[in-house]
Amino acid sequence: MGKNFDQIVQDIKEHLKKSRKEYYSDFYIGITEDVHRRLFVEHNVSRENSWYITRTAINEDTARKVEKYFLDLGMKGGAGGGTNPTIVYCYEISNNSKQ
């Protein structure tokens, strides 16, 4: 079951508090329909040793609104997301990750 805008924003903000970073620009926000490919292969985020969060939105429009909200706050990322992107992902940018 997907989450609405407010639920996803709240989940991500709560998770941000657990990070070692303090600025929105230290994080990357994106949307996708295939989170494993996008996060772990294309962005090279480590499954075990990285800070990241994923949430499934109720629909593509909600996912895009969440992404835009955090981009406007200063997170890295960009428009796009594939054909039916309903999964929002956010990760802490590291020396090993690829933006």
N, C-alpha and C positions, 0 to 999 in steps of 0.2 A: 504494500500500500504506500503510495507516494505521500509526501509531506507538502504542506502549503508554504508560501513565501516566508511568513513569520516564523514558522517552526524551523525551517532550514537556516535562516539568518541567525536565530537564537542558538541553534546547535553549533554553528560555525563560530560564533562569537564566544561561546562557552569554551569551545575547544582551543581557540586562540590563546586563552589565558594559560593553557598548559604548555605553550611553546616557549622556547628560549628567546625568541625574537620579540621586538616591541613595536615595529612599524608595519603598517599594511603593505608597504612596498617590499617587505621581506617575504611575501607570500604570493603564490600564483593561484588564480581562480580560473576554472574552466568548466565546460559542459561537454558531455559526450553520450553516446549510446553504448560504448564499449569501454568501461572504466579501466579494466585490466590492461588492455592494449595501450590506452592513452597514458595512464598514470605510470605503469611499471615498465613498459617497453619504450614508448616515445619520449616520455619525460625522464626516464631512468631513475624513478623514485624507488628507493629500497623498501621492500615490504616490511622488513624487520627493524631497520635502524633509521626510519624517517618519521617525521611528523606529517600526518595527512589525515583528511576526513573526506568521506563521500556520503552523499544523501541523494535519494531518489525523489524527484519532484512529482507532483500530481500530473503535470503535463509539460510540454516543451516551453510554453509561454512563461510558466512559473520559473523554470530553470534559467531561462534567459534574463528574467527580471532579477533573480538572485545574483547571477553573474554580473550584470550591469551595476547593481547596488555596490558590490565589493570593488569592481573596477573604478567606480566613481570615488570610492574611499581611498584609492591608491594602490590596490593590488595589481600585480602584473597579470597579463593575459590579453585576450583579444576576442573579437567576434568570430563566429564560426561554430564549430561544435558538431558537424556531421548532419545526418539526415533527420533523425528524430531524437535529439539529445535531451534526455530527461534526468540524467545523472549529473549532479553538481559535484565537483571535486576541488579540493583546496590543499595545497602542500606548501611546506616551508622550503624556500629556495635554498639550495646547498651547493657546495662546490661540485658535487656529483650529478645534480639534476640538470636537465636540459629544458630551457624555456621554450 
